[in-house]
Amino acid sequence: MSKLRSIITYLILIIFGFTMVIPFIWMISTSLMTQSEFNKQDSLFIPKEEYHQWDNGETKERVILVLEKEETSIIHVLDSELAIVEEYKEVPSDEVHMIRKKPSFEFSNYVKAFNKVPFALYFYNTIYVSVLSLIGVLITSLLAAYAFARMEFKGRDFFFYLFLSMMMVPQPIYLISSYVLLDKLHWLDTYNALIIPWTANIFTIFLFRQHFKALPKELFDAASIDGCSVFGMLWRIVVPLSKPVIATASIFSLISSWNSFMWPLVMTNRPELRVLQVGLSYFNQEASTQTSLLMASSAFSIIPVLIVFFFAQKQIIASYAKTGMKD
């Protein structure tokens, strides 16, 4: 009975997992299609190339078949850039052939999408903001979590639960007040607006605090007897024992910064300060009819985060296994 239950459980997980992966597979496959292939909707997941070719015995040219009669066909002749150079040309039908290639992988879509707008600048801004925000988050979270977990002071629990209550406030509620505050500080349309407000993260403080409370008290007592300072305990005892949870928090912080859209859209206006998600939004407006390029840009914006996640998945699993979630 237990074996059957396990089989059913894993089967359900596989089905749901496959359902979640399907949109990603569709995005990758669409990014490898030509726009004409996508418009035909002949293939949903496997890119394939089908086109007509006019072979007059001397040259072979790609064409669009407009009308096919018994002996003659009407075609549009295309150049190497697939632009029409000659319209409604009548040619013998036996000179027009259907060319089928399976599969076709248009990796040039990625190059075209990357060069269509300054994605290099968007990547630089996103990496710059994400890394500096991560450094700030780690510093503030380590200090705050250690204070909440290991230090005794009046109102400690009150302030901790007050911080936790802020997690229930959605961003749109404090967006206007934040805009006014940043305007008073003259930080609008600067890197300060993108970095400094996000150098503290309540969830990371909570995650660190729960982990620190699970560490054996005897370690701190022994370090105190040996004359270790508070910062010495944090740096020499807590940090080395918290590498998995630090890795997890780092991944969450990087993903949050990488996917940030509403905040940088409201707080910045200059094109040279656009981060990746805002840049994708503007690219979507410019190339709204070029679905293959849109999917290509979406794919190469997601891949860096996936690579980082796969490299750090062991640390993430270890942090959840070791982090106590009880007071």
DODREN-251182 format. One record per residue (C-alpha): x, y, z. Coordinates in steps of 0.05 Angstrom, whole numbers, plus 5000, padded with zeros to 4 digits. Example, Ala and Ser with C-alpha at 12.3 -4.5 7.8 and 13.67 -1.06 7.14 Angstrom:
2
<atom><u>5246</u><v>4910</v><w>5156</w></atom>
<atom><u>5273</u><v>4979</v><w>5143</w></atom>
//
This chain:
327
<atom><u>5000</u><v>5000</v><w>5000</w></atom>
<atom><u>5056</u><v>5048</v><w>5018</w></atom>
<atom><u>5091</u><v>5032</v><w>4952</w></atom>
<atom><u>5028</u><v>5047</v><w>4913</w></atom>
<atom><u>5020</u><v>5113</v><w>4951</w></atom>
<atom><u>5091</u><v>5132</v><w>4933</w></atom>
<atom><u>5080</u><v>5116</v><w>4860</w></atom>
<atom><u>5017</u><v>5158</v><w>4858</w></atom>
<atom><u>5052</u><v>5215</v><w>4894</w></atom>
<atom><u>5111</u><v>5216</v><w>4846</w></atom>
<atom><u>5065</u><v>5209</v><w>4786</w></atom>
<atom><u>5026</u><v>5271</v><w>4808</w></atom>
<atom><u>5090</u><v>5309</v><w>4821</w></atom>
<atom><u>5117</u><v>5290</v><w>4752</w></atom>
<atom><u>5052</u><v>5313</v><w>4719</w></atom>
<atom><u>5052</u><v>5380</v><w>4755</w></atom>
<atom><u>5126</u><v>5389</v><w>4743</w></atom>
<atom><u>5118</u><v>5375</v><w>4668</w></atom>
<atom><u>5060</u><v>5424</v><w>4666</w></atom>
<atom><u>5104</u><v>5478</v><w>4696</w></atom>
<atom><u>5160</u><v>5464</v><w>4646</w></atom>
<atom><u>5116</u><v>5466</v><w>4584</w></atom>
<atom><u>5114</u><v>5543</v><w>4579</w></atom>
<atom><u>5190</u><v>5545</v><w>4584</w></atom>
<atom><u>5197</u><v>5493</v><w>4529</w></atom>
<atom><u>5148</u><v>5532</v><w>4485</w></atom>
<atom><u>5188</u><v>5596</v><w>4497</w></atom>
<atom><u>5254</u><v>5563</v><w>4476</w></atom>
<atom><u>5223</u><v>5529</v><w>4415</w></atom>
<atom><u>5189</u><v>5594</v><w>4392</w></atom>
<atom><u>5254</u><v>5632</v><w>4400</w></atom>
<atom><u>5286</u><v>5583</v><w>4350</w></atom>
<atom><u>5232</u><v>5593</v><w>4297</w></atom>
<atom><u>5229</u><v>5644</v><w>4242</w></atom>
<atom><u>5171</u><v>5692</v><w>4247</w></atom>
<atom><u>5138</u><v>5661</v><w>4186</w></atom>
<atom><u>5142</u><v>5592</v><w>4218</w></atom>
<atom><u>5109</u><v>5618</v><w>4281</w></atom>
<atom><u>5054</u><v>5653</v><w>4242</w></atom>
<atom><u>5036</u><v>5589</v><w>4206</w></atom>
<atom><u>5025</u><v>5554</v><w>4273</w></atom>
<atom><u>5043</u><v>5487</v><w>4240</w></atom>
<atom><u>5088</u><v>5465</v><w>4297</w></atom>
<atom><u>5080</u><v>5483</v><w>4370</w></atom>
<atom><u>5145</u><v>5456</v><w>4400</w></atom>
<atom><u>5191</u><v>5432</v><w>4344</w></atom>
<atom><u>5217</u><v>5488</v><w>4299</w></atom>
<atom><u>5211</u><v>5470</v><w>4227</w></atom>
<atom><u>5225</u><v>5509</v><w>4164</w></atom>
<atom><u>5180</u><v>5505</v><w>4102</w></atom>
<atom><u>5186</u><v>5552</v><w>4044</w></atom>
<atom><u>5178</u><v>5554</v><w>3968</w></atom>
<atom><u>5238</u><v>5558</v><w>3922</w></atom>
<atom><u>5240</u><v>5579</v><w>3849</w></atom>
<atom><u>5290</u><v>5539</v><w>3809</w></atom>
<atom><u>5296</u><v>5566</v><w>3738</w></atom>
<atom><u>5356</u><v>5522</v><w>3721</w></atom>
<atom><u>5407</u><v>5577</v><w>3733</w></atom>
<atom><u>5390</u><v>5605</v><w>3802</w></atom>
<atom><u>5350</u><v>5582</v><w>3862</w></atom>
<atom><u>5312</u><v>5637</v><w>3897</w></atom>
<atom><u>5267</u><v>5637</v><w>3957</w></atom>
<atom><u>5196</u><v>5659</v><w>3940</w></atom>
<atom><u>5126</u><v>5667</v><w>3968</w></atom>
<atom><u>5074</u><v>5627</v><w>3930</w></atom>
<atom><u>5015</u><v>5673</v><w>3919</w></atom>
<atom><u>4973</u><v>5631</v><w>3871</w></atom>
<atom><u>4984</u><v>5564</v><w>3839</w></atom>
<atom><u>4950</u><v>5547</v><w>3773</w></atom>
<atom><u>4957</u><v>5485</v><w>3730</w></atom>
<atom><u>5017</u><v>5506</v><w>3690</w></atom>
<atom><u>5037</u><v>5573</v><w>3719</w></atom>
<atom><u>5046</u><v>5600</v><w>3789</w></atom>
<atom><u>5047</u><v>5672</v><w>3815</w></atom>
<atom><u>5102</u><v>5686</v><w>3864</w></atom>
<atom><u>5137</u><v>5741</v><w>3903</w></atom>
<atom><u>5213</u><v>5736</v><w>3896</w></atom>
<atom><u>5253</u><v>5748</v><w>3960</w></atom>
<atom><u>5324</u><v>5770</v><w>3972</w></atom>
<atom><u>5374</u><v>5744</v><w>4023</w></atom>
<atom><u>5341</u><v>5787</v><w>4077</w></atom>
<atom><u>5273</u><v>5757</v><w>4059</w></atom>
<atom><u>5249</u><v>5823</v><w>4033</w></atom>
<atom><u>5205</u><v>5823</v><w>3970</w></atom>
<atom><u>5244</u><v>5847</v><w>3909</w></atom>
<atom><u>5196</u><v>5827</v><w>3855</w></atom>
<atom><u>5120</u><v>5819</v><w>3861</w></atom>
<atom><u>5069</u><v>5777</v><w>3823</w></atom>
<atom><u>5117</u><v>5743</v><w>3777</w></atom>
<atom><u>5089</u><v>5688</v><w>3733</w></atom>
<atom><u>5133</u><v>5626</v><w>3728</w></atom>
<atom><u>5122</u><v>5553</v><w>3707</w></atom>
<atom><u>5092</u><v>5513</v><w>3764</w></atom>
<atom><u>5143</u><v>5457</v><w>3756</w></atom>
<atom><u>5199</u><v>5507</v><w>3774</w></atom>
<atom><u>5169</u><v>5522</v><w>3842</w></atom>
<atom><u>5184</u><v>5471</v><w>3896</w></atom>
<atom><u>5166</u><v>5464</v><w>3969</w></atom>
<atom><u>5229</u><v>5459</v><w>4013</w></atom>
<atom><u>5221</u><v>5426</v><w>4080</w></atom>
<atom><u>5275</u><v>5425</v><w>4133</w></atom>
<atom><u>5264</u><v>5393</v><w>4202</w></atom>
<atom><u>5283</u><v>5418</v><w>4251</w></atom>
<atom><u>5306</u><v>5489</v><w>4239</w></atom>
<atom><u>5342</u><v>5525</v><w>4294</w></atom>
<atom><u>5346</u><v>5600</v><w>4283</w></atom>
<atom><u>5399</u><v>5618</v><w>4334</w></atom>
<atom><u>5407</u><v>5683</v><w>4297</w></atom>
<atom><u>5343</u><v>5706</v><w>4332</w></atom>
<atom><u>5384</u><v>5713</v><w>4396</w></atom>
<atom><u>5435</u><v>5757</v><w>4361</w></atom>
<atom><u>5382</u><v>5799</v><w>4328</w></atom>
<atom><u>5343</u><v>5809</v><w>4393</w></atom>
<atom><u>5406</u><v>5826</v><w>4432</w></atom>
<atom><u>5428</u><v>5878</v><w>4381</w></atom>
<atom><u>5359</u><v>5908</v><w>4369</w></atom>
<atom><u>5361</u><v>5947</v><w>4435</w></atom>
<atom><u>5420</u><v>5958</v><w>4483</w></atom>
<atom><u>5412</u><v>5893</v><w>4522</w></atom>
<atom><u>5486</u><v>5895</v><w>4541</w></atom>
<atom><u>5472</u><v>5959</v><w>4580</w></atom>
<atom><u>5410</u><v>5929</v><w>4611</w></atom>
<atom><u>5450</u><v>5868</v><w>4634</w></atom>
<atom><u>5504</u><v>5912</v><w>4663</w></atom>
<atom><u>5454</u><v>5955</v><w>4702</w></atom>
<atom><u>5418</u><v>5893</v><w>4728</w></atom>
<atom><u>5482</u><v>5858</v><w>4750</w></atom>
<atom><u>5509</u><v>5922</v><w>4782</w></atom>
<atom><u>5444</u><v>5935</v><w>4821</w></atom>
<atom><u>5436</u><v>5862</v><w>4840</w></atom>
<atom><u>5507</u><v>5853</v><w>4866</w></atom>
<atom><u>5508</u><v>5917</v><w>4907</w></atom>
<atom><u>5438</u><v>5903</v><w>4935</w></atom>
<atom><u>5461</u><v>5832</v><w>4954</w></atom>
<atom><u>5522</u><v>5859</v><w>4991</w></atom>
<atom><u>5477</u><v>5907</v><w>5030</w></atom>
<atom><u>5425</u><v>5853</v><w>5045</w></atom>
<atom><u>5478</u><v>5805</v><w>5072</w></atom>
<atom><u>5510</u><v>5858</v><w>5117</w></atom>
<atom><u>5445</u><v>5885</v><w>5146</w></atom>
<atom><u>5412</u><v>5817</v><w>5152</w></atom>
<atom><u>5471</u><v>5785</v><w>5188</w></atom>
<atom><u>5475</u><v>5841</v><w>5238</w></atom>
<atom><u>5400</u><v>5847</v><w>5250</w></atom>
<atom><u>5387</u><v>5772</v><w>5253</w></atom>
<atom><u>5444</u><v>5761</v><w>5302</w></atom>
<atom><u>5416</u><v>5816</v><w>5347</w></atom>
<atom><u>5346</u><v>5787</v><w>5345</w></atom>
<atom><u>5371</u><v>5716</v><w>5356</w></atom>
<atom><u>5427</u><v>5722</v><w>5407</w></atom>
<atom><u>5425</u><v>5789</v><w>5441</w></atom>
<atom><u>5378</u><v>5810</v><w>5497</w></atom>
<atom><u>5348</u><v>5880</v><w>5494</w></atom>
<atom><u>5282</u><v>5912</v><w>5511</w></atom>
<atom><u>5229</u><v>5906</v><w>5457</w></atom>
<atom><u>5268</u><v>5854</v><w>5418</w></atom>
<atom><u>5209</u><v>5809</v><w>5401</w></atom>
<atom><u>5163</u><v>5869</v><w>5389</w></atom>
<atom><u>5210</u><v>5899</v><w>5337</w></atom>
<atom><u>5221</u><v>5831</v><w>5305</w></atom>
<atom><u>5147</u><v>5818</v><w>5295</w></atom>
<atom><u>5137</u><v>5890</v><w>5273</w></atom>
<atom><u>5188</u><v>5876</v><w>5218</w></atom>
<atom><u>5152</u><v>5812</v><w>5200</w></atom>
<atom><u>5086</u><v>5848</v><w>5194</w></atom>
<atom><u>5116</u><v>5891</v><w>5139</w></atom>
<atom><u>5121</u><v>5829</v><w>5096</w></atom>
<atom><u>5045</u><v>5829</v><w>5090</w></atom>
<atom><u>5045</u><v>5899</v><w>5059</w></atom>
<atom><u>5044</u><v>5895</v><w>4983</w></atom>
<atom><u>5092</u><v>5940</v><w>4944</w></atom>
<atom><u>5039</u><v>5983</v><w>4909</w></atom>
<atom><u>5015</u><v>6009</v><w>4977</w></atom>
<atom><u>5081</u><v>6042</v><w>4995</w></atom>
<atom><u>5103</u><v>6058</v><w>4924</w></atom>
<atom><u>5076</u><v>6130</v><w>4924</w></atom>
<atom><u>5104</u><v>6147</v><w>4993</w></atom>
<atom><u>5171</u><v>6118</v><w>4972</w></atom>
<atom><u>5171</u><v>6160</v><w>4910</w></atom>
<atom><u>5158</u><v>6223</v><w>4950</w></atom>
<atom><u>5214</u><v>6205</v><w>5000</w></atom>
<atom><u>5264</u><v>6191</v><w>4945</w></atom>
<atom><u>5245</u><v>6256</v><w>4911</w></atom>
<atom><u>5260</u><v>6294</v><w>4976</w></atom>
<atom><u>5328</u><v>6259</v><w>4979</w></atom>
<atom><u>5341</u><v>6276</v><w>4905</w></atom>
<atom><u>5352</u><v>6202</v><w>4890</w></atom>
<atom><u>5301</u><v>6195</v><w>4835</w></atom>
<atom><u>5330</u><v>6173</v><w>4769</w></atom>
<atom><u>5396</u><v>6151</v><w>4802</w></atom>
<atom><u>5427</u><v>6085</v><w>4822</w></atom>
<atom><u>5414</u><v>6103</v><w>4894</w></atom>
<atom><u>5339</u><v>6094</v><w>4883</w></atom>
<atom><u>5351</u><v>6024</v><w>4854</w></atom>
<atom><u>5401</u><v>5999</v><w>4907</w></atom>
<atom><u>5396</u><v>6032</v><w>4976</w></atom>
<atom><u>5322</u><v>6018</v><w>4991</w></atom>
<atom><u>5335</u><v>5944</v><w>4977</w></atom>
<atom><u>5397</u><v>5935</v><w>5020</w></atom>
<atom><u>5352</u><v>5909</v><w>5076</w></atom>
<atom><u>5306</u><v>5850</v><w>5067</w></atom>
<atom><u>5257</u><v>5827</v><w>5121</w></atom>
<atom><u>5251</u><v>5756</v><w>5096</w></atom>
<atom><u>5327</u><v>5747</v><w>5096</w></atom>
<atom><u>5330</u><v>5774</v><w>5168</w></atom>
<atom><u>5276</u><v>5723</v><w>5187</w></atom>
<atom><u>5313</u><v>5666</v><w>5152</w></atom>
<atom><u>5379</u><v>5683</v><w>5185</w></atom>
<atom><u>5348</u><v>5694</v><w>5253</w></atom>
<atom><u>5315</u><v>5625</v><w>5253</w></atom>
<atom><u>5380</u><v>5593</v><w>5233</w></atom>
<atom><u>5420</u><v>5630</v><w>5286</w></atom>
<atom><u>5372</u><v>5609</v><w>5341</w></atom>
<atom><u>5383</u><v>5536</v><w>5321</w></atom>
<atom><u>5458</u><v>5540</v><w>5333</w></atom>
<atom><u>5482</u><v>5507</v><w>5398</w></atom>
<atom><u>5486</u><v>5556</v><w>5456</w></atom>
<atom><u>5549</u><v>5521</v><w>5481</w></atom>
<atom><u>5589</u><v>5548</v><w>5422</w></atom>
<atom><u>5575</u><v>5619</v><w>5443</w></atom>
<atom><u>5588</u><v>5605</v><w>5517</w></atom>
<atom><u>5656</u><v>5575</v><w>5500</w></atom>
<atom><u>5673</u><v>5633</v><w>5455</w></atom>
<atom><u>5652</u><v>5683</v><w>5509</w></atom>
<atom><u>5697</u><v>5648</v><w>5560</w></atom>
<atom><u>5755</u><v>5653</v><w>5511</w></atom>
<atom><u>5744</u><v>5728</v><w>5507</w></atom>
<atom><u>5712</u><v>5730</v><w>5438</w></atom>
<atom><u>5675</u><v>5795</v><w>5423</w></atom>
<atom><u>5604</u><v>5799</v><w>5396</w></atom>
<atom><u>5629</u><v>5813</v><w>5326</w></atom>
<atom><u>5681</u><v>5759</v><w>5334</w></atom>
<atom><u>5626</u><v>5708</v><w>5349</w></atom>
<atom><u>5587</u><v>5731</v><w>5289</w></atom>
<atom><u>5646</u><v>5727</v><w>5241</w></atom>
<atom><u>5683</u><v>5666</v><w>5269</w></atom>
<atom><u>5625</u><v>5622</v><w>5292</w></atom>
<atom><u>5559</u><v>5642</v><w>5260</w></atom>
<atom><u>5581</u><v>5658</v><w>5189</w></atom>
<atom><u>5622</u><v>5594</v><w>5178</w></atom>
<atom><u>5563</u><v>5552</v><w>5203</w></atom>
<atom><u>5513</u><v>5590</v><w>5160</w></atom>
<atom><u>5541</u><v>5581</v><w>5090</w></atom>
<atom><u>5480</u><v>5542</v><w>5064</w></atom>
<atom><u>5429</u><v>5593</v><w>5089</w></atom>
<atom><u>5473</u><v>5651</v><w>5064</w></atom>
<atom><u>5474</u><v>5618</v><w>4995</w></atom>
<atom><u>5399</u><v>5610</v><w>4996</w></atom>
<atom><u>5388</u><v>5683</v><w>5016</w></atom>
<atom><u>5437</u><v>5705</v><w>4963</w></atom>
<atom><u>5399</u><v>5667</v><w>4909</w></atom>
<atom><u>5332</u><v>5696</v><w>4932</w></atom>
<atom><u>5361</u><v>5766</v><w>4933</w></atom>
<atom><u>5392</u><v>5760</v><w>4864</w></atom>
<atom><u>5328</u><v>5732</v><w>4834</w></atom>
<atom><u>5287</u><v>5787</v><w>4867</w></atom>
<atom><u>5333</u><v>5841</v><w>4840</w></atom>
<atom><u>5337</u><v>5808</v><w>4772</w></atom>
<atom><u>5262</u><v>5805</v><w>4765</w></atom>
<atom><u>5247</u><v>5874</v><w>4793</w></atom>
<atom><u>5202</u><v>5913</v><w>4747</w></atom>
<atom><u>5153</u><v>5960</v><w>4781</w></atom>
<atom><u>5203</u><v>5995</v><w>4826</w></atom>
<atom><u>5255</u><v>6013</v><w>4773</w></atom>
<atom><u>5200</u><v>6031</v><w>4724</w></atom>
<atom><u>5172</u><v>6083</v><w>4772</w></atom>
<atom><u>5236</u><v>6108</v><w>4804</w></atom>
<atom><u>5278</u><v>6117</v><w>4741</w></atom>
<atom><u>5266</u><v>6147</v><w>4673</w></atom>
<atom><u>5333</u><v>6153</v><w>4638</w></atom>
<atom><u>5346</u><v>6099</v><w>4585</w></atom>
<atom><u>5417</u><v>6090</v><w>4611</w></atom>
<atom><u>5390</u><v>6068</v><w>4679</w></atom>
<atom><u>5341</u><v>6015</v><w>4652</w></atom>
<atom><u>5348</u><v>5947</v><w>4683</w></atom>
<atom><u>5333</u><v>5883</v><w>4646</w></atom>
<atom><u>5259</u><v>5875</v><w>4660</w></atom>
<atom><u>5244</u><v>5947</v><w>4643</w></atom>
<atom><u>5285</u><v>5940</v><w>4580</w></atom>
<atom><u>5246</u><v>5878</v><w>4561</w></atom>
<atom><u>5182</u><v>5918</v><w>4570</w></atom>
<atom><u>5206</u><v>5972</v><w>4522</w></atom>
<atom><u>5231</u><v>5919</v><w>4474</w></atom>
<atom><u>5162</u><v>5887</v><w>4476</w></atom>
<atom><u>5132</u><v>5953</v><w>4452</w></atom>
<atom><u>5182</u><v>5960</v><w>4395</w></atom>
<atom><u>5179</u><v>5887</v><w>4371</w></atom>
<atom><u>5108</u><v>5869</v><w>4389</w></atom>
<atom><u>5096</u><v>5833</v><w>4323</w></atom>
<atom><u>5162</u><v>5794</v><w>4325</w></atom>
<atom><u>5144</u><v>5739</v><w>4372</w></atom>
<atom><u>5207</u><v>5697</v><w>4358</w></atom>
<atom><u>5252</u><v>5756</v><w>4378</w></atom>
<atom><u>5210</u><v>5769</v><w>4440</w></atom>
<atom><u>5218</u><v>5696</v><w>4462</w></atom>
<atom><u>5292</u><v>5698</v><w>4447</w></atom>
<atom><u>5301</u><v>5760</v><w>4491</w></atom>
<atom><u>5260</u><v>5728</v><w>4546</w></atom>
<atom><u>5302</u><v>5665</v><w>4542</w></atom>
<atom><u>5370</u><v>5698</v><w>4549</w></atom>
<atom><u>5344</u><v>5741</v><w>4605</w></atom>
<atom><u>5323</u><v>5679</v><w>4645</w></atom>
<atom><u>5382</u><v>5633</v><w>4631</w></atom>
<atom><u>5432</u><v>5669</v><w>4677</w></atom>
<atom><u>5385</u><v>5661</v><w>4737</w></atom>
<atom><u>5374</u><v>5588</v><w>4721</w></atom>
<atom><u>5449</u><v>5575</v><w>4717</w></atom>
<atom><u>5460</u><v>5608</v><w>4785</w></atom>
<atom><u>5402</u><v>5569</v><w>4815</w></atom>
<atom><u>5427</u><v>5501</v><w>4790</w></atom>
<atom><u>5497</u><v>5514</v><w>4817</w></atom>
<atom><u>5469</u><v>5533</v><w>4886</w></atom>
<atom><u>5412</u><v>5482</v><w>4892</w></atom>
<atom><u>5451</u><v>5438</v><w>4940</w></atom>
<atom><u>5463</u><v>5496</v><w>4987</w></atom>
<atom><u>5389</u><v>5515</v><w>4983</w></atom>
<atom><u>5366</u><v>5445</v><w>5001</w></atom>
<atom><u>5417</u><v>5441</v><w>5058</w></atom>
<atom><u>5394</u><v>5508</v><w>5086</w></atom>
<atom><u>5321</u><v>5485</v><w>5089</w></atom>
<atom><u>5343</u><v>5419</v><w>5121</w></atom>
<atom><u>5384</u><v>5453</v><w>5175</w></atom>
<atom><u>5346</u><v>5517</v><w>5188</w></atom>
<atom><u>5299</u><v>5511</v><w>5248</w></atom>
<atom><u>5233</u><v>5546</v><w>5239</w></atom>
<atom><u>5213</u><v>5546</v><w>5312</w></atom>
<atom><u>5229</u><v>5596</v><w>5366</w></atom>
//
